[in-house]
Amino acid sequence: MPQATFRAPSPLPKHGRDLPEGQHNLPGRLPGLPEHQRRLPGRQRALPEHGSDLREHGRDFPGHGRGLPDARSDLPGHGRDLSLRRCGEYAVRRRSAQRVRRSGAQGARRPALGALAALLLTLMLTTVLAAPASATTAPATTAPGRVALIGVPGLEWSDLDESRTPNLWKLVTQGASASMSTRAVPPPDRGITCPVAGWLTVSAGQRAGTSGKGCPPTPAPRPTADGGAAVPGWAELSAHQADTGYAAQLGTLGQSVADAGGRTAAIGPGAALAAADKAGNITRYADTPEALPDPSAYTLIVLDAPELADAWSHRPLDQYGVPTAMPAATRHAAVAKADARIGAFLATLPPGFTTLVAGISDVTPSAHLHVAIAAGPSPTGRPYGPGHLTATSTRQDALVTISDLTATAIQLTGAEHPRQVVGRPWQPNGAAATPAETVTGLADADLASQVLREVRGPFFAVFVAVQLLFYAFAALALRRRRTPTAGAPTPEDHPTQAGHPTPETDQARTEELGTADHRAHVRETGMAGPLAPGDEAGAAGRPTGEVGTAGHPAQAGETGAAGRPTQAGEAGAAGRPASPGATQGGRSAHATGSGLRAAGGIDVASASRLLVAVQVVSVVSGAIAVSTFLAQLVPWWSLGAPMTALIGTILATAALITGLAFAGPWRAHVLGPLTVVAAVTSVAMLVDVMTGSTLQVNAVSGYEPVTGGRFYGFSNIAFAIYATGTILALAGVAQWLNGRGTPRVVVMAVCAAYGGLAVFADGWPSWGADFGGVPAFVVGLAVFLILLSGRRVSVVKLLLVGLAGAVLIGAIAVFDWLRPDSQRTHLGTFVQQIIDGQALTVVARKFGAMVGVTVGNWSLTLLSLVALAFLFLVLNRPSRWGASALGQAYALAPTLRAGLFGALTCALIGFLMNDSGIAIPAMALTVAVPLTLAACVRALQLAAPTTAGPPSGPAAPTASPGRARRS
């Protein structure tokens, strides 16, 4: 007798359906077989997902790929009951089956753990390998030179003119030029740098300021018997710096030169503040250039050209104690006098001096960018030739800072660079240009900063107001219910019509994502959700224009998505039921003047023009954030109406991105537009930060060079936009890969690879240099990957990932600290501040800034609260079409949930770790919530119309188990 063999099934996933009657008992051992052949074979053929009917798919167990007849279901002998009652859970106790189950469960967990481990390991290895190379770079050294530092408080590029300022114009022709940010410690309630604060900042190489209201006059030095001078009140000025939050050490410049064996001289009261040593003494002091004998005897000579500051000090004071603006004629006359003083001083200098000219403060009620010119030998050895200046502190062409002026003077004199000097030496950079082109271009940069300051406040006010109004409009569109038409049956009259759910239809809708029809469509299209009405035929070749795949009930007898005739009461395309009572005269919906309406007067979401408008506006709104940076490609500030030009440029850019989001076949999918906008956001910000962060300079959502908060890398607002776009884009990519049947390990690897690159770019000193953003980004990305892998997020996992993020950014900061002082970023500087015991001062200052922004910026706080309320109280609750819009989106695109929670987690931790406070979650929600709304709208369009069921009555009281036993 031939021996019969068959293959046993592998365990089915959870929540599957039972096998048809007669196929529950399959033999585990056959009579007449040897003992070693009675066990089930190890190679098993997997059954379809979600436990769908085996006979329907023709994948029953034994017999040449065919299902067993009912007469042969129970084979004689010692058959073992495999009981498929719940989710394909087999009661097979053989060791082989147990090993299969264990290996399958472990394999499902490996992608998430492997992706997270690979992410952190890649970042750490890249950091370790790259940092030592930078650490071995030796700083440029030059022979000790002589420096003439000329400070002209208030000098701007628009002041220069070939005929009015010939000496300054000649310096522009001979040397390199840049705009200079003069940010110091401002007076209370004003964001400007006073002349005394500017001179003190030059002295310390760190932001410094004075106490009291307004701008105090410059103290006149007291002459000493040896020809020097002492600054009155120097001890009080030095003590005040401890209260500013910067702990500037006055006298660093003069002391460094003296410690290196050089001599300093000061001409004018302001110059005495800059050239004094730490005790407030100046080696040689003179009131005028002519009064200084033998300039060649000094290593550093500082000249104060105070004509602009003097003219400004005679203006009436405003309510803050700051003088008002000067008339143009007064300003021009003062600039001409300053130019004459500079010419007289330059005439007395012997050859070999490097001349540094700087407009070291403001002399206007508002802050400006100022003049920076260098002529003669540079710290790198080559001369400052015609062209632009730059510094590693800004990494921007033609942009330097006032603290860089201190660092440049110290290095040129051959003195050692003190750690407390945060600036970096000026370096020649850029191609040569005519003096007129140089002056015009740098004056235009100051104009851009002025226009930005004027339009930023109104822009965000308009932006917040429009966002709030749009959320209100979208809430009404999603929650408002239309009154049933006269004579039309109501859901209460026919509970099985108008999409009203019954237990049978609820069960069918619950299982719709597990049907073969839906899986076939996902494999065809690559993303979840059937095609929209009017698009081309779907996965199974449904003719264009048919109703049934976009959430509409199919007509009786029409062909569904899988090519089978859809009868009344049978599940339609994508597993949605076609209610028997929903068809009238062969139609499944009423055609009205306002569009298709389901029986009973319930709107069909896919026919709602209002929803289409909501979706388009949502995509435009989600693209606004990145458009504020891309708008910098157009010189909007130079147009006649800057505010109108800015808004128009941003809206035009957002419209282009929106057009791309709806241009291809991806527009029909739930996450299609979201993925496009988020990907454009992430890639644009990544490319920008890798190429110098030029799009963030003077951007309405970027950083202002005038304020000097940041000049390169990711600002806090840019980080929020970048991180949110990255995580949401990865969610869309993961959904597309899942739809194409890509193995989970590949999906996790792709998301971890790009996410790791994004985190690395955010923290690497040469790119993003973002200290507080890396831990937040790592935790948010980890939450996304954990949820994407199907595992739960726990507090322990969050703590471990957060610790890993802190270790990562700590390692990057330490390796940055290992580089020479002149090449460090603020990451390495913070490590040095920890060593010097100044870290608490920095942390306290940033914490105070975070609290101030959160409490003071009520508009962004309101926007954040409204956005969260809209997300969880509107999108996450039943809509006018029945089911929750967010729930529908999760059902059709499960990766959206992982991406949304990852982005929100990143925003929350970023809020706690950065000094921008509420601005971080506000901008993150500006990207996440509108794009999520667009996905929810598309999900409603693809879903079958439903209505909420009647409220259930109160439950009857039940006796406790203990009471029942006693009775």
Disulfide bonds with the S-S distance in Angstrom:
Cys194-Cys215 1.87
